[in-house]
């Protein structure tokens, strides 16, 4: 169950980043910084975008 919740959280985060990129014309880095995502998680998230 925990893995499912973590995956759902990640999918929601990806959608939020995509929305910021489209609506605000931000880069991946700007969106990740605005959402206060730990830099150690950036490579995995960027790979999923």
N, C-alpha and C positions, 0 to 999 in steps of 0.2 A: 504494500500500500504506500509506503514511504517513497519508493521509486516512482510510482505513478504520480504522486503529488509533486515530486521534484521535476519530472518531465513536463507536467502541466505548467508549473511555475516558469520553466525555461521557455516553453512555447509562448506564454504570455509576455515574457520579457522580450523575446524576439519580435513579436508583433508590435510592442511598444517602441522598440528601436526603429523598426521599419516605418512606423507612423511618424516618428520624429524626423527621420531622414526625408520623408516625402513632404510633410507639412512645413517643417522649419528649414529644409534644405541643408541639413547638418550632415557631417561625416559620421562614420561609425564611431570614431573616437569622441566626437562632441556629444553624441547621444549617450554613449556609455558613461562619460563623465557626468552628464546631467542627471543620469539615473543612479549615480553614485555606486557603480559596479566596481568591485575589487579588481585591480589591474591583473591579478594572477588568473582571473577567469576570462579576460578579454580574448585570448587566442581561441578558446573553445567556442565562445559566442560568435566571434567574427567568422569562424569556419562554418557555422550554421546559417549565417546570413547569406 
